[in-house]
Amino acid sequence: MLREGLLLSGAGIAAGALIAFAASGVLRSLLYDVSARDPIVFAGAALGLAAVALAGYLIPAARASRVEPVVALRSE
């Protein structure tokens, strides 16, 4: 479950980074003392989104792993 979620998040982050890189030319005139295609900013944003996605998938997965499967099946 965790792997599937991270693959989906990775695909979304990669697609978003490509779109942002392509659209950065439009914002070039609005930026002051910063390059529109700064690799540090792109990497930081991607790492931040990946960390949030990891926490979003890891916390529920950890909670679910503490439940006994038999107890969960009997409650339904």
C-alpha positions as CSV (number, residue, x, y, z in Angstrom):
1,M,0.0,0.0,0.0
2,L,2.8,2.4,0.9
3,R,4.7,1.6,-2.3
4,E,1.7,2.3,-4.5
5,G,1.0,5.6,-2.8
6,L,4.6,6.7,-3.1
7,L,4.6,5.7,-6.8
8,L,1.5,7.7,-7.4
9,S,2.9,10.7,-5.5
10,G,6.2,10.4,-7.4
11,A,4.4,10.5,-10.7
12,G,2.4,13.5,-9.7
13,I,5.5,15.4,-8.4
14,A,7.4,14.6,-11.6
15,A,4.5,15.7,-13.8
16,G,4.1,18.9,-11.7
17,A,7.8,19.7,-11.9
18,L,7.8,19.3,-15.7
19,I,4.7,21.6,-16.1
20,A,6.2,24.1,-13.6
21,F,9.5,24.1,-15.5
22,A,7.7,24.7,-18.8
23,A,5.5,27.5,-17.4
24,S,8.3,29.2,-15.6
25,G,9.1,31.4,-18.6
26,V,5.8,33.2,-18.0
27,L,6.8,34.2,-14.5
28,R,10.3,35.4,-15.4
29,S,9.2,39.1,-15.5
30,L,7.6,38.9,-12.1
31,L,10.7,37.6,-10.2
32,Y,13.3,39.7,-8.6
33,D,16.9,38.4,-8.0
34,V,15.8,34.8,-8.5
35,S,16.1,32.7,-11.6
36,A,12.8,31.3,-12.9
37,R,14.3,27.9,-13.4
38,D,16.3,27.7,-10.1
39,P,17.2,24.0,-9.6
40,I,17.5,24.4,-5.8
41,V,13.9,25.7,-5.6
42,F,12.6,22.9,-7.8
43,A,14.4,20.2,-5.8
44,G,13.3,21.8,-2.5
45,A,9.7,21.9,-3.5
46,A,9.8,18.3,-4.8
47,L,11.5,17.0,-1.6
48,G,8.9,18.9,0.6
49,L,6.0,17.4,-1.3
50,A,7.6,14.0,-1.1
51,A,8.0,14.3,2.6
52,V,4.3,15.3,3.1
53,A,3.2,12.4,0.9
54,L,5.4,10.0,2.8
55,A,3.9,11.2,6.1
56,G,0.4,11.0,4.6
57,Y,0.9,7.3,3.7
58,L,3.1,6.2,6.5
59,I,1.0,7.3,9.5
60,P,-2.2,5.5,8.5
61,A,-0.1,2.4,7.4
62,A,1.6,2.3,10.8
63,R,-1.8,2.5,12.6
64,A,-3.3,-0.2,10.5
65,S,-0.3,-2.5,11.1
66,R,-1.0,-2.4,14.8
67,V,-4.5,-3.9,14.5
68,E,-4.8,-7.7,14.6
69,P,-6.2,-9.0,11.3
70,V,-8.7,-11.3,13.1
71,V,-10.1,-8.5,15.2
72,A,-10.5,-6.3,12.2
73,L,-12.3,-9.0,10.2
74,R,-14.6,-9.9,13.1
75,S,-15.6,-6.2,13.6
76,E,-17.0,-6.1,10.1
